[in-house]
Amino acid sequence: MNHMETNIEKVRHSLAHVMASAVKDIYPKVKLGMGPAIENGFYYDFEFPKGSELKPDDLAKIEDKMKEIISQNQDFTQNDVSKIKAKTMFRGQGYKLELIKELPGRNVSVYHNGNFVDLCKGPHVRSTADINPNAFKLTKIAGAYWKGSEKNKMLTRIYAVAFASEKELKEYLTMLQEAEKRDHRKLGEKLDLFVFSDLVGAGLPLYTFRGTAILQELKNYINDLQSTIGYQEVQTPNMNRAELFKVSGHYEKYKDDMFSVHSHYTKEEYFLKPMNCPQHTQIFASKPRSYKELPIRIADFAMLYRDEKTGELSGLTRLRSFRQDDGHSFCREDQIKSEFKSVLSVIERAMKTFQMNYKIRLSLWDPKNPDKYLGDKKVWEKAQKMLEEILIENKINYFKAEGEAAIYGPKMDLISKDSLGREWQLSTIQLDFIMPERFKLKYIDSDGKEKTPVMIHRAIVGSPERFLGILIEHFAGAFPLWLSPVQVSVISIGEKHKEYASKIKEALTVAGIRTELNDADDTLGKKIREAEMQKIPYLLIIGDKEMSAETVSVRQRSKGDTGSEKLEDFVAKIKEEISSKK
């Protein structure tokens, strides 16, 4: 993290205190929750007294009050005080008193600015004079459970964005406006791709014919990519005995995030699976293995289930039910580098196809919290050193992130940038010495002795469902031809053109092109508008001229009318466009 990043974090954290100070000045009886800095800004949670509930229009007066506080050049000063004194300082602030009780030790850290005081470890800027009053904006109000638990009270959260300069703020707000227009939840409904139902449940989407067509294309593309580097698809069940996850370590670390399943005929504990890797170990373990067979590369698109909190669910980007383009390679140590290189090569191809830039994050364990992970320090140090060597040898630029590793090993995460410059973690390659050991996996080496294989976990785009949400926004719903759920719309001008239009539609369908026929008794203008609203790449207009010449009149998305063509020429052209994935 460079100096500028460190400083903007301090600014955002300090602005959270300024906001809480402003809110308390305007609403003296407000109860204070917590207010951290987050990516691009900050937030603070409040409990407003009845009758004083916050409305979006109130954000402007809070902003004005914040700017007034900033203009006073208030210093941020830190003190360590005893818990007894802190309880006195925060009398009547129930949420703060709860935090004081939970914090370890006899003393707590507090920060003052002006007459405001808050529980905080810091760090902060020296003074509000270090904050640009024109480079922040309060953006929205949301409900948030205290400490993120639905068992607790719902508080009011005020979100804000903050940057070093007014120019950066304006650019970010422009991007937010564009993102609002591209919101995959709105476009997904408008383009008829997926729906949510209260009867089905939160975080459990239903995909329409159109949404399913895109997901199937994504799956086919991923299968094509991974088959080039030796992965073969398997099918595994959606639920497992708890024993499987006890051996893998997921039961110990993730039990509260898994859905339990109850049988009427056995007392055994079962869970819907949140990942595929433990099951894949059992495919490997199903028969004796020789070093000559390795690497054994397994791919899986089974449904996965995670018990996410309802308040954290968000369209397709945070779900309870989804798939992953999950793959596992069981290999020898001397094969690790070549395996990583081959996976990186297909990930690079995928990002180029989807027109996304990316960077690589080397995700390491947090040595200060070893209890979060499986395995001992020596194994982790060995795995992390090996991963970094692979990155250096392949001349790949990367940055390190402590605490982002999986529970069983370090990983390379691919952070992609979409067309709006937003970053998403998609692909991942993880090195695991621990799970094969826990499952006692073995192969017979060239010397006739038993050895434990290494397990490499990898995903090319991650969850296809989550990726669909990202792609909707990345392409603003105007998918490239190969991904478009409807690739061609055949539009008849009048009644006498319907039969010929129907034959055109049938010929395109036989050619493997996803086609719809619009022969409704509407005006041509309305039919064209409807197809363009659905962002269909090609429209074929059928009238007298086309019937007599046995041609089709082509209208291309974003280009307009491109003239008449023989159907076979049109089919050849777009089949080439589909196969090239341009």
C-alpha positions, 0 to 999 in steps of 0.5 A, spaced: 500 500 500 503 506 498 502 513 501 497 516 498 492 509 499 494 510 506 492 517 507 486 516 504 484 511 508 485 515 514 481 521 511 475 516 510 476 514 517 476 521 520 470 523 515 466 517 519 467 521 525 466 527 522 459 525 520 457 521 526 459 528 530 455 532 525 449 527 526 449 527 533 449 535 533 443 535 529 440 529 532 442 529 540 438 523 542 441 519 536 445 512 538 451 511 535 453 504 532 460 503 528 463 507 522 469 504 519 472 506 512 471 502 506 473 501 499 472 508 496 469 511 502 466 510 509 459 509 513 456 509 520 450 506 523 445 510 527 439 508 531 435 515 530 429 516 536 422 515 534 419 520 530 426 523 527 427 517 522 432 519 517 430 521 510 434 521 503 433 529 503 436 529 510 443 528 507 444 535 505 444 538 511 448 533 514 453 534 509 453 542 510 454 540 518 460 536 516 463 541 512 462 546 518 466 542 522 471 541 517 472 548 517 473 549 524 480 545 523 479 540 529 484 536 531 484 528 532 487 526 539 487 519 541 487 517 549 487 510 552 482 510 558 480 505 563 473 501 561 470 504 568 471 511 565 469 509 558 463 507 561 462 514 564 464 517 557 459 513 553 453 513 558 446 512 555 450 510 548 448 502 549 451 500 543 458 503 545 457 500 552 456 493 549 463 494 545 467 496 551 464 490 555 467 486 549 474 489 548 479 485 551 484 489 557 482 494 562 483 500 557 480 502 551 482 507 545 478 513 544 479 519 539 476 526 540 475 531 535 472 538 537 466 536 543 465 529 539 468 522 542 468 515 539 471 509 541 476 508 536 483 505 535 485 509 529 489 512 525 486 518 523 489 525 520 492 530 524 486 535 523 480 536 519 484 541 516 487 535 512 480 533 509 478 536 502 471 538 504 469 538 496 471 531 495 466 527 499 459 526 498 453 522 502 450 517 497 445 513 501 441 510 507 440 503 508 438 498 513 443 494 517 443 489 523 447 491 529 453 487 528 450 484 521 446 479 525 439 478 524 437 477 531 439 484 533 436 491 532 436 494 525 440 500 525 440 506 519 446 506 515 449 512 512 454 511 506 458 516 503 464 516 498 471 520 499 477 521 495 483 526 495 480 531 490 474 533 487 476 531 480 476 524 483 469 524 486 466 527 480 469 521 476 466 516 481 459 519 481 459 519 474 461 512 474 456 511 479 450 514 475 452 509 469 453 503 474 445 505 476 443 504 469 447 498 468 444 495 475 444 487 473 438 487 477 434 491 473 437 489 467 436 482 468 428 483 469 428 488 463 431 483 459 427 477 462 434 473 464 432 471 471 427 472 477 426 472 484 420 469 488 419 470 496 416 463 495 422 460 493 427 464 498 432 470 498 438 468 494 435 463 490 434 465 483 430 462 478 433 463 471 428 464 465 430 460 458 434 467 456 438 467 462 439 459 462 442 460 455 447 465 457 449 460 463 449 454 458 454 458 453 458 460 459 459 453 461 460 450 454 466 456 453 469 454 460 469 446 458 472 448 451 478 452 455 479 447 460 479 441 456 485 444 452 489 443 458 486 436 460 480 437 465 474 432 465 468 434 467 465 429 473 458 430 477 457 430 484 451 430 489 449 436 492 449 433 499 454 429 503 455 426 510 458 431 515 464 426 516 466 428 509 467 436 512 470 434 518 475 430 515 476 436 510 476 441 516 470 445 513 466 443 518 470 446 524 471 452 520 465 453 516 459 449 519 455 455 521 455 457 513 452 451 511 445 448 510 444 442 514 439 437 511 435 432 515 433 425 514 427 421 516 431 415 516 437 416 519 440 420 525 446 422 521 448 429 520 448 431 512 449 438 509 448 441 502 455 442 500 458 449 499 464 447 495 466 441 491 473 439 493 472 434 499 468 430 494 473 430 488 478 427 493 474 421 494 474 420 486 481 420 486 481 416 492 477 411 489 482 406 486 490 405 487 494 411 483 500 411 479 505 417 478 504 415 471 497 417 471 498 424 475 496 430 474 489 427 474 484 433 473 477 434 475 472 439 473 465 440 476 459 444 475 455 442 481 450 446 485 453 449 491 449 452 497 452 457 502 447 460 508 449 467 507 445 472 511 439 475 508 442 482 509 448 481 505 445 478 499 445 482 493 442 480 486 446 475 482 453 477 486 451 474 492 447 468 493 445 462 497 445 457 491 450 458 485 455 453 481 462 454 480 467 452 474 470 448 479 477 444 478 482 440 482 488 437 479 492 432 483 499 432 481 506 431 483 510 436 486 515 437 480 508 438 476 506 444 480 509 450 476 507 447 469 500 446 472 499 453 474 502 455 468 497 452 464 491 454 468 494 461 468 494 461 460 486 459 459 484 464 464 488 470 460 484 467 454 478 468 458 479 475 460 481 477 453 474 474 450 470 478 455 474 484 454 477 485 461 483 487 464 486 484 470 491 484 475 494 478 480 493 478 487 498 473 491 493 471 497 497 469 503 495 467 510 495 472 516 501 469 521 498 473 526 491 469 526 494 462 525 487 459 528 483 461 522 487 456 517 489 448 517 496 446 517 502 448 520 507 454 519 512 450 515 507 448 510 504 455 509 511 458 508 513 452 503 507 453 499 507 461 499 514 461 497 513 456 491 507 460 489 511 467 489 517 463 485 511 461 479 509 468 479 516 471 478 519 466 473 513 467 469 514 475 469 507 476 472 506 483 476 502 481 482 501 484 489 501 481 496 495 481 501 495 478 507 489 474 510 486 473 503 488 465 503 483 460 503 483 456 509 488 450 506 493 454 502 495 460 499 492 462 492 493 467 486 487 471 485 485 474 479 482 481 480 478 483 473 476 490 471 470 491 468 468 497 463 466 502 468 473 500 472 470 496 478 474 491 480 471 484 481 475 477 484 473 472 479 479 467 477 483 463 482 488 458 483 490 455 490 496 451 492 494 445 497 498 441 501 493 440 507 487 437 504 490 431 501 494 429 507 487 430 511 484 425 506 490 420 506 491 421 499 496 416 496 499 415 489 505 410 488 511 413 485 517 411 481 521 408 486 515 404 488 513 408 495 507 411 497 507 419 496 501 424 498 499 428 491 499 436 491 492 439 490 491 445 486 484 448 486 482 453 480 476 457 477 476 460 471 471 465 472 468 463 479 461 462 479 457 463 472 451 466 476 455 471 479 459 472 473 453 473 469 451 479 474 458 482 472 457 481 465 450 484 464 453 490 467 460 490 464 456 490 457 450 494 459 446 488 457 448 488 450 452 481 450 456 480 444 453 475 439 455 469 442 453 470 449 446 473 447 440 469 449 436 471 442 441 472 437 437 474 431 429 477 431 426 475 425 420 481 424 415 480 418 412 487 416 405 484 414 400 478 414 402 476 407 410 476 410 408 471 416 409 464 412 416 466 409 418 469 416 417 463 419 421 459 414 427 464 415 426 463 423 426 455 422 432 455 417 436 459 422 434 455 428 436 449 424 443 452 423 444 453 431 442 460 431 438 462 437 432 466 433 425 468 435 420 470 430 415 477 431 409 476 427 405 480 431 400 484 428 403 491 430 407 496 426 414 495 424 416 501 428 414 498 434 416 491 433 423 494 431 423 498 438 421 492 442 427 488 439 432 493 440 430 494 447 431 487 448 438 489 445 438 483 440 444 483 436 441 482 429 434 484 426 431 481 419 426 485 416 421 481 412 417 484 407 415 484 399 422 486 397 425 480 401 420 475 399 420 476 391 428 476 392 428 471 397 433 475 401 433 478 408 434 485 410 439 486 416 439 491 421 445 490 426 445 493 433 448 499 434 450 500 426 442 500 424 440 498 417 446 494 413 442 492 407 439 486 404 443 479 403 442 472 401 440 468 407 445 463 406 450 469 406 448 472 413 448 465 416 455 464 414 457 471 416 454 470 423 456 463 425 463 466 423 462 471 428 459 467 434 465 462 433 470 467 433 467 470 440 468 477 438 
